[in-house]
Amino acid sequence: MPRKGKPVKRDELVLNSVGRPVPTALPQGREVRPYSGLHTPPVKKEGIGRPLRFSTPRENKVVEGIEDAIKRVELSDGMTISFHHHLRNGDLVVNTVVDAIHRMGIRDIKIFPSALFPVHEHLIPYIEDGTISWIEGSLNGPLGRFASEGGLLPHPVVLRTHGGRTRAIEAGDVVIDVAFLAASAADPAGNMTGAVGPSAFGAAGFAFADAWYARKVVVVTDNIVPYPCTPISIPSTCVDVVAKVDRIGDPEGIGWGTTQITRDPRMLMVARRVIKVLEAAGYLKNGFSFQAGAGGTSLAVVKFLGDYFKERGLVASFAMGGTTGYVVRMLDEGTLQAILDAQAFDLKAIESLTKNPNHMEVSHHHFGNPHTGGAITHQQTACFLGATEIDVDFNVNVNTHSDGYLLHGTGGHTDAAVGSEVTIITAPLIRGRIPVIRERVTTITTPGEAVDVVVTDHGVAVNPRREDLLKSLKKTDLPVVDIEDLKRKALSLVGKTIEPKLGDEVIAVVEYRTGEILDSVFRVLK
């Protein structure tokens, strides 16, 4: 079914400060600003207020099933609903809720998830029939491919960082009518957690902002417990309805695409080089703090980091999660003082949250919202993150592949990169016959001015603005090279770069964490 409005076209765009064509308004009716730099203060001086609620003594908010919950909160055509993605590819809540919305004949729904995964391919028919009209959130896999081919036009998907999403909620850029929040345990009053229960998923960092600011909040759980639910992540003060369902998801799906340490000898070498970079630059000492990406190479870096600290009797200050078992190992072995956890990436991280008082749950508002009194990422010593592409200006792409398809979310990539004292990007020089280091990335996710070092299997490149790092690394046996040399080496190995075939319609925009538009993603021509 055709959606109202017309798509944003290439000839309507303006160039931002990094030379990328971006819109100044979206079909949703919101004006937006082109990206102008890493650190821009909020335009608004105040955020939106939180809704007032009313409850009666000993109120029982439990209803059976999603349809009764939808009736209670009076969801209707054109409203915006939100979800968190802590169950990742094991999530059942999004599909269950939208199935119910479709059965009830509600249409033109806007979906504002923290992210969607391959399991949510189920939503495509609902987009086609008009049940869903618009998605603002990260897309992983089939939904991203569907959007890339124009399936969501005329409304471009808005891609945000984890911290940027909470900023958008607090600033009122997106107003959530109803938040449907999966909980692995909840009591009849609405206190909820993700830390315990048969479907436990760990920290509920994404859910906090939705719970604080949504006009109505529905907790969706398969595990009603006596009052008070312990521990409490989201309190009953934010909750309107508790919907009891058979199952919220499969925790085994939490580890989708993230939890296997690399076995590739090239990337294990890259991980060891990261440790050498940090050592040579003088960062590996007591009080070091870090955030790791979720890929196999980043997991290897954390393993080698733990080994390094254990062998030398050093203790790191904190690690910011997404949390894996390799970070938990450091906490258990005494080489790490604390884990600040907004999201679990495996079952060991979930278990640790309930057992170790130094493993603390935090919100993504606290994690990376740039328009607050102080984000956790702004206190980090280092982060080591992955990429699908890197260009000679150190811009990093994690959203699209070199064929132009939108297949990945932004995550906390940019939040971590901008906040850390040193940001290291790890990647192979080529993947198959595709160069990773190139003249120009297909899409900018993280601006090059936030990136300090690129570590590949063919050499280590340092951003010229970090003369201090370059001087330190040249004193080592690390293969320090110019990033232009890495680009030329990649081209010599693959022959030539194949450019994507793109149309003029904007199918997504990359919103920088401060709300400015960093880049546009264009329709892929089949």
C-alpha positions, 0 to 999 in steps of 0.5 A: 500500500503506498504511503503518503508523501514524497521521498527526499531526493538527491537534488534537495540535499545540502553539503555538511561540514564533512562534504556529505549530502544531507537533508534539512527536513524529513517527510515526517515534518521535522527540520534537521541540521547538517553535521557541523562538528563533534561537539555541538551544544543542544539548540533547545535549553530544556527537554520535554517533561515526563508524563504524570500518572495516577495509581490507587493503593495496591493496584494490580496492573496485570492483563492477559495478553497484548490485545488487552494491553493495547486496549488499556493504553488506547493505541490508535492509528498514526501513533508511535510505539517503541521497543528495546532490543536486549533480546536481540535476535531472540526477541519475540515481543516486537513481532507479537505486538505488531501481530496484535496491532494488525489483528485489531485493524490499527494502521499507520503505526510508527515504530521506534525501536532501539534496533531490529534484527533478522528475526523481525523480517516478520514485519515486512508484510505489515509495512507493505499493507500499511500497518507500519508506515515508518521506522526510526531505528537501527536495522540489521539484516533483511529489514535493512535490505528491504529498506535499501531497495525502497521498501519504506519510502517515502519515509527515510529510516533514521539511524541513531547511536545509542546515546543519540537515541536517548537524546532524541527522546529527551529533546522531544525529537521523537514522542513515544505514544506507547513503549512496549518494554520486554521484562524477564520479571515484573510484579503486579505493580509494574516494577520490572527487570531483565536480570532474572527469570527464565528469559533473563537478558541482563541490563535494561539500559535501552528501556530507561529513556522509553520508560521515563518519557513515553506517554504510556508504558506497557511492560511485557513479561512471561514471568510475574513475580510477587511484589517487589520484583528484585532487582528493580530496573524500571520502577512501577512509577513509570508503568501503566500496564503489565501484559502477561505473555507466554514468552518474551524471547529466547536468551540464546539469541542475545549472542547473535553475531557477537560472542565468538572470538575470532579464530582468523590468524590475521585478526588475532594478529590485529588484536595483539597489535592493538595491545602493542599500540596501547602499551607503546602509547602509555595507556596500559596502567592502573586506572585504564578504562575501556569499551570494546565492540562486540565483534570477534576481533574486539573480543580477542583484544579484551582477552589479550588485555586481561592476560596483559593486566594479570601478568603484570598485576595491573588493575583497570578502573572500569569497562563500559558494556555491552558486556561479554564473558571476557570482560566478566573474566577480568572482573572476577580475576581482579584485573578490573574494578567495575563493569558499567553495563547497559547491555549484555552480549552473552549469558555470562554477562547476564549471570554476573550482573546478579552476582557481583556488586561491582557489575552495575546496571546503567542506562544508555542515557548515562552511557552516551547521551551528549546533552547531559552533565556527563556521559560515561563514554566521556570518561573512557581511556580507550575503545576498540571498535570494528568497521565495514569500511574506513577511508583515507580521512579516517571516516568509519562506516558500520551501517552499510556494505560496499554494495550500498545495502543498509545491513547494520545499526550504529550501536554505541560506535560513535558515542564511544569513539567521540568520548574516548581518549584514544579510539582504535578501529580494527579491520582486515585490509580486504574482505574477500575481494572488497577493500576495507580501506578505501578513498571514500566510505559508502556511508559515514557512521563515525567521523574521522576526527573521532578516530585515532588509530586504524589497525589492520593485518597489513599495517597500523595507520595513525590519524595525523592529528595525533602526532603524539601517538605517531611519535610513540608508535614509530619507536616500536616494531609495529608496522606504522604506515600512512593510510594512503599506503593501506588504500593502495595496498588494498587496491593492488590486492583486489584490482579495483573498487566496485562502486554501488549502483545507487538511485536518488532517493534517500532511504535512511539518514545517519543522525549524529549523536547531537541530532545533526545529520551526518550522512544520507543512505541512498536507494540501491538499484537492483 
